[in-house]
Amino acid sequence: MPELPDSQKKISKGYSGNLGYFRRPHYWRRLRFLCFSFVVALSVFGVLVFGKWGSPKKFSPGPLSQNHAHLVDRCETCHTGSGESLSAGFVENIAKFASVSSLEAMDAACMKCHPGTGLHAPQTWNIGLNTASQGGLVHASSCASCHREHAGPHRMALPSSQTCTDCHGSLTKLHNSRTQPTQPPSATAGGQTVDLGEGLRLFLPPAHAPEAVAAFESFAHGHPGFGYENPEARDPSDLKFNHARHFRTDIPQLNNAKLDCASCHQPEANGVFYQPVRFEKHCQECHSLQIQQSLPNLHIPHGNSRTVKLFLAGLDSSIESSVRASGVTEPVAVSLRVKEEREALQRRGLSSINDLEKRVFLQGDPQDLGGERLMRSGRPKFLTECAKCHTVKGGEDGSSPEVQPPLIPTRWLSKGAFNHQPHKQSACTDCHGAALKSKLTSDILLPTQQSCVECHQPLTSTGKEGVKFSCQNCHHFHSAFTPSVLEAAVHTAPPSTPVPIKP
């Protein structure tokens, strides 16, 4: 069979005895090399010349975001070494750009404008770890791992939920990040209140065991319960309060209305949180500290044990001031009235400072007998003792009584945020329904994670479209509290024991 004109066999015969053909010079090969060298040299020359007289913005991969729009002509703010002349240290800058250390330089530039920015909230409990090691633990080697610049002129996009679930969806990554306890030990088994200053008190739930860490897919699928849902968690407030009792029908009306949640719980001006319950504003109307029925404007001060003792020690002066405030000003009449009021107190067994302190702090008036709270003509005690609601130490053995501060938490979520404003269309009992039957101070009357999922998921159980459920809606990667502040608060806060009360 004759060979085909272009068969491999025929082509190979053409190179017989000529195997060094590729080493012989050829004008096309030489021309290609010269063209390539010329283009490379021209490119380098162009970069150097442009770096000297051109605009650095030409090197930008895209427009700056709205967040950093004011830095559009100041590349050197973030990219250290990129001065007016890019040709200076060109080789050094290229090598730096190709290395991981260049990211550290950019991180340092970020921190100049964002000082004190911590890393992942749980990781801030790892007291003693520096920023770099924290970044390694949570697989965030630099700011640019989550924050992408030069992606458009709009506001810089927050990291997606997928960024979070890359770690939180992997049990291996979660365990690898827990090189140290992720939460300081609580002073009590049920949790602790930590005073952060400026009226903020944070509830720290009992620490979970390392093996209790759970990987999850999303808020609606596998997300663990909130910290206060720990079976061991208890409200650490050192205050005796019975919610169910205040919903009963025999409770007197306030402002011609039956008591409800809004009687004591009012939102702050911005609607995000609720105002702390204050005795003077929410309790005094029903629980008066009036010491003498004939002197309606004379009340025992509330809020400080020392102030109460000083008031009782100078009770005669306080009675005189109250008498004068009632319209009696003639000196002899004032003196007689003060004497009458003092004798009335003595008839009630309040003769000495010690008697007064015992009644005010521990016993009330009339004092309890046989474990029962005495009633007079169907009315409650005239003077309710501090110990009715507060823990009082001392007094019975002759020592000076001291009222323990209630330490009521104002923030219950230590790893997330909550805003009441978007939930104002819901009734209080939709999320805090347990308050209607709660008789114990230690009850935590907050919604569970599963109750939140009923709305915060792509599709609700009724087939309606759910509301926001991304990680960013509740969590912030950067901690709001620094490790030093939290550690100091935990070590200085006195432990508190929840006190169950009788209905």
C-alpha positions as CSV (number, residue, x, y, z in Angstrom):
1,M,0.0,0.0,0.0
2,P,1.5,3.3,-1.0
3,E,2.3,5.9,1.8
4,L,0.0,8.8,2.2
5,P,1.6,12.2,1.3
6,D,1.5,13.5,4.9
7,S,1.9,10.3,6.9
8,Q,3.9,10.4,10.1
9,K,6.4,8.0,8.6
10,K,7.1,10.2,5.7
11,I,7.5,13.3,7.9
12,S,9.9,11.5,10.2
13,K,12.1,10.5,7.2
14,G,12.6,14.2,6.5
15,Y,14.4,14.6,9.8
16,S,16.7,11.6,9.3
17,G,20.3,12.7,10.1
18,N,19.0,16.2,11.0
19,L,18.1,15.8,14.7
20,G,19.8,19.1,15.7
21,Y,17.5,21.2,13.5
22,F,16.1,23.2,16.4
23,R,19.6,24.5,17.3
24,R,20.2,26.1,14.0
25,P,19.5,29.8,13.8
26,H,16.4,30.9,12.0
27,Y,15.3,34.5,11.3
28,W,11.8,33.8,12.4
29,R,12.9,32.4,15.7
30,R,15.3,35.4,16.2
31,L,12.6,37.9,15.3
32,R,10.2,36.3,17.9
33,F,12.9,36.6,20.7
34,L,13.6,40.2,19.8
35,C,9.9,41.1,19.8
36,F,9.4,39.4,23.2
37,S,12.4,41.2,24.7
38,F,11.3,44.5,23.3
39,V,7.8,44.1,24.7
40,V,9.2,43.2,28.2
41,A,11.6,46.1,28.2
42,L,9.0,48.5,27.0
43,S,6.6,47.3,29.7
44,V,9.1,47.8,32.5
45,F,10.1,51.2,31.1
46,G,6.5,52.2,30.9
47,V,5.8,51.2,34.5
48,L,8.9,53.2,35.7
49,V,8.0,56.2,33.6
50,F,4.4,56.1,34.6
51,G,5.3,55.7,38.2
52,K,7.3,58.8,38.0
53,W,4.9,61.1,36.1
54,G,1.7,59.1,35.8
55,S,-1.3,58.7,38.2
56,P,-1.2,55.8,40.7
57,K,-5.0,55.4,40.2
58,K,-4.2,53.6,36.9
59,F,-2.9,50.7,39.0
60,S,-6.2,50.4,40.9
61,P,-8.1,47.1,40.3
62,G,-11.4,49.0,40.8
63,P,-13.1,51.9,42.4
64,L,-13.0,52.4,46.2
65,S,-16.1,51.7,48.3
66,Q,-18.2,54.4,49.7
67,N,-16.7,53.7,53.1
68,H,-13.2,54.7,51.9
69,A,-14.1,57.2,49.1
70,H,-12.2,60.0,50.8
71,L,-9.0,58.0,50.3
72,V,-9.3,57.8,46.5
73,D,-6.1,59.9,45.9
74,R,-4.2,58.5,48.9
75,C,-3.2,55.0,48.0
76,E,-0.3,55.1,50.5
77,T,-2.8,55.2,53.4
78,C,-3.5,51.5,53.0
79,H,-0.7,50.4,50.7
80,T,2.5,51.3,52.6
81,G,5.4,52.0,50.3
82,S,3.3,53.4,47.5
83,G,4.3,57.0,47.6
84,E,4.2,59.6,44.8
85,S,6.9,57.6,42.9
86,L,6.1,54.0,42.3
87,S,9.5,53.5,40.7
88,A,11.3,54.0,44.0
89,G,11.9,50.5,45.4
90,F,10.0,48.9,42.6
91,V,11.5,45.5,43.0
92,E,11.2,45.6,46.7
93,N,7.5,46.5,46.5
94,I,6.8,43.8,44.0
95,A,8.4,41.2,46.3
96,K,6.5,42.6,49.3
97,F,3.2,42.4,47.4
98,A,3.8,38.8,46.6
99,S,4.4,37.8,50.2
100,V,2.0,37.4,53.1
101,S,3.8,40.0,55.1
102,S,2.3,42.7,52.9
103,L,-1.2,41.8,54.4
104,E,0.2,42.5,57.9
105,A,1.3,46.0,56.7
106,M,-2.2,46.6,55.4
107,D,-3.7,45.3,58.7
108,A,-1.5,47.8,60.5
109,A,-2.9,50.6,58.2
110,C,-6.4,49.5,59.0
111,M,-5.8,49.7,62.7
112,K,-4.7,53.3,62.4
113,C,-8.2,54.3,61.5
114,H,-10.0,51.5,63.5
115,P,-8.0,51.3,66.7
116,G,-9.1,48.8,69.4
117,T,-10.9,46.5,67.0
118,G,-11.0,43.1,68.5
119,L,-11.5,39.8,66.7
120,H,-14.1,37.1,66.9
121,A,-16.3,37.7,70.1
122,P,-15.8,34.1,71.5
123,Q,-12.1,34.3,70.9
124,T,-11.8,37.5,73.0
125,W,-12.2,35.3,76.0
126,N,-8.8,33.8,75.3
127,I,-7.1,36.2,77.6
128,G,-3.4,36.4,76.7
129,L,-3.7,35.6,73.0
130,N,-2.5,38.4,70.7
131,T,-4.3,39.5,67.6
132,A,-2.2,37.5,65.1
133,S,-2.8,34.2,66.9
134,Q,-6.5,34.9,67.3
135,G,-6.7,35.4,63.5
136,G,-5.1,32.1,62.9
137,L,-7.6,30.4,65.3
138,V,-10.6,31.7,63.4
139,H,-8.9,31.3,59.9
140,A,-9.0,35.1,59.4
141,S,-5.4,35.8,58.5
142,S,-6.0,39.5,57.7
143,C,-8.7,42.1,57.5
144,A,-8.9,41.5,53.7
145,S,-10.1,37.9,54.5
146,C,-13.6,39.3,55.0
147,H,-13.5,42.9,53.9
148,R,-13.0,43.2,50.1
149,E,-12.1,46.6,48.8
150,H,-12.0,47.9,45.2
151,A,-15.2,46.0,44.4
152,G,-17.3,48.9,43.5
153,P,-18.4,52.4,44.5
154,H,-21.2,51.2,46.8
155,R,-20.9,50.6,50.5
156,M,-18.5,47.8,51.3
157,A,-20.5,44.6,51.6
158,L,-20.5,42.8,54.9
159,P,-19.3,39.2,54.8
160,S,-22.0,36.7,53.9
161,S,-23.3,34.0,56.2
162,Q,-21.2,31.5,54.2
163,T,-18.1,33.2,55.6
164,C,-19.3,32.3,59.0
165,T,-20.5,28.8,58.3
166,D,-17.1,27.9,56.6
167,C,-15.9,27.5,60.2
168,H,-19.1,27.1,62.2
169,G,-20.3,24.4,59.8
170,S,-17.2,22.3,60.5
171,L,-16.8,20.6,63.9
172,T,-13.1,20.0,63.2
173,K,-12.4,23.8,62.7
174,L,-14.5,24.7,65.8
175,H,-12.6,22.3,68.0
176,N,-9.2,23.4,66.6
177,S,-10.1,27.0,67.5
178,R,-10.8,26.2,71.1
179,T,-7.2,26.0,72.3
180,Q,-8.2,27.7,75.5
181,P,-11.6,28.1,77.3
182,T,-13.8,30.4,75.3
183,Q,-15.5,31.8,78.4
184,P,-14.2,32.8,81.9
185,P,-15.4,30.7,84.7
186,S,-18.6,32.0,86.4
187,A,-18.5,32.7,90.1
188,T,-21.8,30.8,90.5
189,A,-22.9,27.6,88.8
190,G,-26.0,29.3,87.4
191,G,-24.3,32.3,85.8
192,Q,-23.1,35.7,86.9
193,T,-23.9,39.4,86.5
194,V,-20.8,41.5,85.4
195,D,-20.9,45.3,85.8
196,L,-19.5,46.9,82.6
197,G,-20.0,50.4,83.9
198,E,-22.3,53.2,82.7
199,G,-25.3,51.3,83.9
200,L,-24.6,48.2,81.8
201,R,-24.6,44.8,83.5
202,L,-24.0,41.8,81.4
203,F,-25.3,38.3,82.1
204,L,-22.5,35.6,81.7
205,P,-24.1,32.1,81.4
206,P,-22.4,29.0,82.7
207,A,-19.6,27.9,80.5
208,H,-20.3,25.0,78.1
209,A,-18.0,22.0,78.1
210,P,-15.7,21.8,75.1
211,E,-17.4,18.7,73.8
212,A,-20.7,20.6,73.8
213,V,-19.7,22.7,70.8
214,A,-22.0,22.1,67.8
215,A,-21.5,22.7,64.1
216,F,-24.6,24.0,62.3
217,E,-25.8,24.9,58.9
218,S,-27.8,28.1,59.6
219,F,-29.8,29.8,62.3
220,A,-32.8,27.6,61.5
221,H,-30.9,24.4,61.2
222,G,-28.7,23.2,64.1
223,H,-27.9,26.6,65.6
224,P,-27.3,26.1,69.4
225,G,-29.6,27.7,72.0
226,F,-28.7,31.0,73.6
227,G,-26.4,31.1,76.6
228,Y,-29.1,31.6,79.1
229,E,-30.9,28.4,77.8
230,N,-28.2,26.4,79.5
231,P,-30.1,24.0,81.9
232,E,-27.9,25.2,84.8
233,A,-28.5,28.9,84.0
234,R,-30.4,30.9,86.6
235,D,-31.2,34.6,86.9
236,P,-28.5,35.9,89.3
237,S,-30.5,39.0,90.4
238,D,-30.3,39.3,94.2
239,L,-33.9,40.5,94.3
240,K,-37.1,38.6,95.4
241,F,-39.8,39.2,92.9
242,N,-42.9,37.2,91.9
243,H,-44.2,38.0,88.5
244,A,-47.3,35.8,88.7
245,R,-48.4,37.5,92.0
246,H,-48.5,40.9,90.2
247,F,-50.9,39.6,87.5
248,R,-53.5,38.4,90.1
249,T,-56.9,40.1,90.2
250,D,-56.6,41.2,93.8
251,I,-53.7,43.5,93.0
252,P,-55.0,47.2,93.2
253,Q,-55.3,49.0,89.9
254,L,-52.6,51.5,88.9
255,N,-53.9,54.7,87.2
256,N,-57.3,53.0,86.9
257,A,-55.8,50.1,84.9
258,K,-54.9,46.5,85.8
259,L,-51.2,45.9,86.1
260,D,-49.6,44.5,82.9
261,C,-46.0,44.2,81.5
262,A,-46.0,47.9,80.3
263,S,-46.8,49.1,83.8
264,C,-43.1,48.5,84.8
265,H,-41.3,47.8,81.5
266,Q,-41.0,50.8,79.2
267,P,-38.8,51.1,76.2
268,E,-35.9,53.5,75.9
269,A,-36.3,56.5,73.5
270,N,-34.8,54.7,70.6
271,G,-36.8,51.5,71.2
272,V,-33.8,49.2,71.1
273,F,-33.7,48.2,74.8
274,Y,-36.0,48.7,77.8
275,Q,-35.4,51.0,80.7
276,P,-34.3,49.5,84.0
277,V,-37.1,49.1,86.5
278,R,-36.7,51.8,89.2
279,F,-38.3,51.7,92.6
280,E,-39.1,55.4,92.6
281,K,-40.8,55.2,89.2
282,H,-42.4,51.7,89.1
283,C,-42.7,50.3,92.7
284,Q,-43.2,53.2,95.1
285,E,-46.7,53.9,94.0
286,C,-47.8,50.6,95.5
287,H,-44.9,49.8,97.9
288,S,-44.6,53.1,99.9
289,L,-41.8,53.6,102.3
290,Q,-43.9,56.1,104.4
291,I,-42.8,55.7,108.0
292,Q,-45.6,57.5,109.8
293,Q,-49.2,57.6,108.6
294,S,-49.8,61.1,109.8
295,L,-46.8,62.4,107.8
296,P,-47.5,61.4,104.2
297,N,-44.5,63.3,102.8
298,L,-42.0,61.6,105.1
299,H,-40.5,58.6,103.4
300,I,-37.5,56.4,104.1
301,P,-34.9,56.9,101.3
302,H,-34.4,54.0,99.0
303,G,-31.2,52.7,97.3
304,N,-28.4,52.9,99.9
305,S,-28.1,51.3,103.3
306,R,-25.9,54.1,104.7
307,T,-28.3,56.8,103.6
308,V,-31.2,54.9,105.4
309,K,-29.1,54.6,108.6
310,L,-28.3,58.3,108.5
311,F,-32.0,59.1,108.0
312,L,-33.1,57.0,110.9
313,A,-30.3,58.5,113.2
314,G,-31.6,62.0,112.4
315,L,-35.3,61.1,112.4
316,D,-36.3,63.9,114.7
317,S,-34.9,66.5,112.3
318,S,-36.7,64.7,109.4
319,I,-40.0,64.7,111.3
320,E,-39.5,68.5,112.0
321,S,-38.9,69.2,108.4
322,S,-41.9,67.2,107.4
323,V,-44.1,69.0,109.9
324,R,-43.0,72.4,108.7
325,A,-43.6,71.3,105.1
326,S,-47.2,70.5,106.1
327,G,-47.8,74.2,107.0
328,V,-47.0,74.2,110.7
329,T,-44.4,76.9,111.3
330,E,-44.9,78.3,114.8
331,P,-41.9,77.0,116.9
332,V,-43.9,75.8,119.9
333,A,-46.5,74.1,117.7
334,V,-43.7,72.4,115.7
335,S,-42.0,71.2,118.9
336,L,-45.3,69.7,120.2
337,R,-46.1,68.0,116.9
338,V,-42.6,66.4,116.8
339,K,-43.1,65.1,120.3
340,E,-46.4,63.6,119.4
341,E,-45.0,61.9,116.4
342,R,-42.1,60.5,118.4
343,E,-44.5,59.1,121.1
344,A,-46.6,57.5,118.3
345,L,-43.5,55.7,117.1
346,Q,-42.6,54.6,120.6
347,R,-46.1,53.1,121.0
348,R,-45.3,51.0,117.9
349,G,-42.2,49.7,119.6
350,L,-39.8,52.0,117.7
351,S,-38.0,53.6,120.7
352,S,-34.3,53.3,119.8
353,I,-32.2,53.5,116.6
354,N,-31.7,49.7,116.9
355,D,-35.5,49.2,117.0
356,L,-35.9,51.4,113.9
357,E,-33.2,49.6,112.0
358,K,-34.6,46.2,112.7
359,R,-38.1,47.1,111.7
360,V,-37.0,49.0,108.5
361,F,-34.4,46.5,107.3
362,L,-35.7,43.1,108.6
363,Q,-39.2,43.0,110.3
364,G,-41.5,45.7,108.9
365,D,-44.5,47.1,110.8
366,P,-46.2,45.3,112.2
367,Q,-43.6,42.6,112.4
368,D,-44.2,39.1,111.2
369,L,-45.3,36.5,113.8
370,G,-45.2,32.7,113.4
371,G,-44.0,33.0,109.8
372,E,-47.2,34.8,108.7
373,R,-47.3,38.3,107.3
374,L,-49.8,40.2,109.6
375,M,-52.7,42.1,108.0
376,R,-54.5,44.9,109.7
377,S,-58.2,45.6,108.7
378,G,-57.7,43.8,105.4
379,R,-54.7,46.0,104.5
380,P,-51.1,44.9,104.0
381,K,-48.3,45.8,106.4
382,F,-48.0,49.6,107.0
383,L,-44.3,49.5,106.5
384,T,-42.7,46.8,104.3
385,E,-39.2,45.8,105.4
386,C,-36.2,45.9,103.0
387,A,-35.8,42.1,103.5
388,K,-39.2,41.6,101.7
389,C,-37.5,42.2,98.4
390,H,-33.8,42.4,99.1
391,T,-31.1,40.2,100.8
392,V,-30.1,41.9,104.0
393,K,-27.0,40.8,105.8
394,G,-26.5,41.4,109.6
395,G,-28.9,43.1,112.0
396,E,-30.2,40.2,114.0
397,D,-27.0,39.7,116.0
398,G,-26.6,43.4,116.8
399,S,-24.4,44.2,113.8
400,S,-25.4,46.9,111.4
401,P,-27.7,45.6,108.6
402,E,-26.6,45.9,105.0
403,V,-28.8,45.6,101.9
404,Q,-27.2,43.7,99.0
405,P,-27.5,45.4,95.6
406,P,-29.8,43.4,93.3
407,L,-27.4,43.3,90.3
408,I,-30.1,42.9,87.7
409,P,-28.6,42.3,84.2
410,T,-29.4,44.8,81.6
411,R,-28.0,42.8,78.7
412,W,-28.6,39.0,78.5
413,L,-26.9,38.2,75.2
414,S,-23.1,38.1,75.5
415,K,-22.5,36.9,71.9
416,G,-25.2,38.7,69.9
417,A,-27.4,41.7,69.6
418,F,-31.1,42.3,69.8
419,N,-33.3,45.2,68.9
420,H,-36.9,45.5,70.3
421,Q,-37.9,48.1,67.7
422,P,-38.6,45.7,64.8
423,H,-40.6,43.5,67.2
424,K,-42.9,46.2,68.6
425,Q,-45.9,44.8,66.7
426,S,-45.6,41.6,68.9
427,A,-47.2,41.3,72.3
428,C,-44.8,41.0,75.3
429,T,-46.2,37.5,76.1
430,D,-45.4,36.3,72.6
431,C,-41.8,36.0,73.7
432,H,-42.0,36.4,77.5
433,G,-45.1,34.3,78.2
434,A,-43.4,32.4,81.0
435,A,-43.7,35.5,83.1
436,L,-47.4,34.9,83.6
437,K,-46.7,31.9,85.8
438,S,-43.3,32.6,87.1
439,K,-43.0,32.6,90.9
440,L,-39.2,32.4,91.3
441,T,-36.6,35.1,91.0
442,S,-34.3,32.6,89.4
443,D,-36.5,32.1,86.4
444,I,-35.1,33.4,83.2
445,L,-38.1,34.8,81.3
446,L,-36.5,35.2,77.9
447,P,-37.3,33.7,74.5
448,T,-35.6,30.6,73.3
449,Q,-33.7,30.2,70.1
450,Q,-36.4,28.0,68.7
451,S,-39.1,30.6,69.3
452,C,-37.0,33.0,67.3
453,V,-36.7,30.5,64.4
454,E,-40.5,30.5,64.1
455,C,-40.1,33.9,62.2
456,H,-36.4,34.1,61.4
457,Q,-36.0,31.5,58.6
458,P,-36.5,31.4,54.8
459,L,-40.0,29.9,55.0
460,T,-42.1,29.7,58.2
461,S,-44.2,26.7,59.2
462,T,-47.3,28.5,57.8
463,G,-45.7,28.8,54.3
464,K,-45.1,32.5,54.6
465,E,-41.8,34.1,53.8
466,G,-39.7,34.5,56.9
467,V,-37.8,37.5,58.1
468,K,-34.1,38.2,58.3
469,F,-32.0,35.3,59.4
470,S,-28.4,35.9,58.3
471,C,-25.5,35.7,60.8
472,Q,-24.9,39.5,60.4
473,N,-28.3,40.4,61.7
474,C,-27.4,39.3,65.2
475,H,-23.7,38.8,65.4
476,H,-20.7,41.0,65.0
477,F,-17.3,39.4,64.3
478,H,-15.5,42.2,66.1
479,S,-16.1,42.0,69.8
480,A,-17.7,45.0,71.5
481,F,-15.8,44.2,74.7
482,T,-12.1,44.0,75.1
483,P,-10.6,41.0,77.0
484,S,-9.1,43.2,79.7
485,V,-12.4,44.9,80.5
486,L,-14.3,41.6,80.8
487,E,-11.6,39.8,82.8
488,A,-11.4,42.7,85.2
489,A,-15.2,42.8,85.6
490,V,-15.4,39.0,86.1
491,H,-12.7,39.1,88.8
492,T,-14.2,42.0,90.7
493,A,-17.9,41.3,90.5
494,P,-19.3,39.7,93.7
495,P,-21.0,36.4,93.2
496,S,-24.8,36.4,93.6
497,T,-27.1,33.6,94.6
498,P,-30.6,33.4,93.1
499,V,-33.2,33.6,95.9
500,P,-36.5,31.7,95.4
501,I,-39.5,33.4,97.0
502,K,-42.9,32.3,98.2
503,P,-46.0,33.1,96.2
